[in-house]
Amino acid sequence: MSDQIRTALGRVRTEVSKAVVGQDAAVEGLVIALLSDGHVLLEGVPGTAKTLLVRTLSQVLALDTKRIQFTPDLMPGDVTGSLVYDNQRGAFEFREGPVFTNLLLADEINRTPPKTQSSLLEAMEERQVSADGVTRPLPDPFMVAATMNPIEYEGTYTLPEAQLDRFMLKLILDLPPRDAELEVLRRHANGFNPRDLAAANVQQAISIDELRQARRDAQAVRVNEAVLAYLVDLARATRQSPSVRMGISPRGATALLRAAKASAYLYGYDAVTPDHVQRMCLSAWRHRIVLQPEAELEGVSADAVLQSIMQQVQVPI
């Protein structure tokens, strides 16, 4: 059964590629986040198919999906829901917001003020929404996929560290290579409409019950003591780096562990290896470390710091 589910997960990439070209790494990252019960921050310049990617994935997985376009005037109640007076009943009732879904697409999350950004904190961490003294659970599975433009600062609000820490992975969607960009134009020349996924023949690849089973199987992947120690050494090295003002916390180390287990499961391994840790390190940690101001002025990136640390920390054999 586990092999059949893993094969079905492999078909996810094939189905998504019917609508999205050249973003296989991002597709894999989204699947790993689902298997790890985590959330994803998608960063890329406009036009790199961030929104289309999430919409297509939701159709392939047959998940209930809602989209919020984050704007400066968006209020917390517009995300979580609010109390509405029912004239017929003569009482207030809670009207669920778009957060009550399986896959929430938070489009341009950095365009809304911190007050509204923080409305997602409880939902992302506790999988619940509290309103009027009542706690309401969110559907299972539940994942937030938020998009962010890295080059536009006017009219945007920086995501605080506490908000960034709730995202298990940060995936970078780069501009596609020439062959992939040519394929995009070829498809549009042949009539492809990104708003009509049915016309692209995007099919469901896995059921929600199979996805839940895959999540259980992924978290059952074994991790030996040497790999755990390697992961801890990597985290501690980020705190000692002269370029880093704030290193990886235990929550960040746990996030990398979960991602490494999901990666191992996806590739058919029954135990995590250092390669799986290294494979997921940048995605799991690039948004969690805070660089020293002088390092930022010198153009040092979080990815470069993490790459350097992985080269310096001894790998268990």
Buried (B, 14 or more C-beta within 10 A) or exposed (E): EBEEBBEBBBBBBEBBBBBBBBBEEBBBBBBBBBBBBBBBBBBBEEEBBBBBBBBBBBBBBBBEBBBBEBBEEBEBBBBBBBBEEEEEEEEEEBEBBBBBBBBBBBBBBBBBBEEBBBBBBBBBEEBEBEBEEEEBEBBEBBBBBBBBBEEEEEEBBEBEEEBBBBBBBBBBBEEBEEEBEEBBEEBEEEEBEBEEBEEBEBEBBBEBEBBEBBBEBBBEBEBEEEBBEBBBBBBBBBEEBEBBBEBBBEEBBBBBBBBBBBBBBBBEBEEBBBBBBBBBBBBBBBBBBBBBEEBBEEEBEBBEBBBBBBEEBEBEE
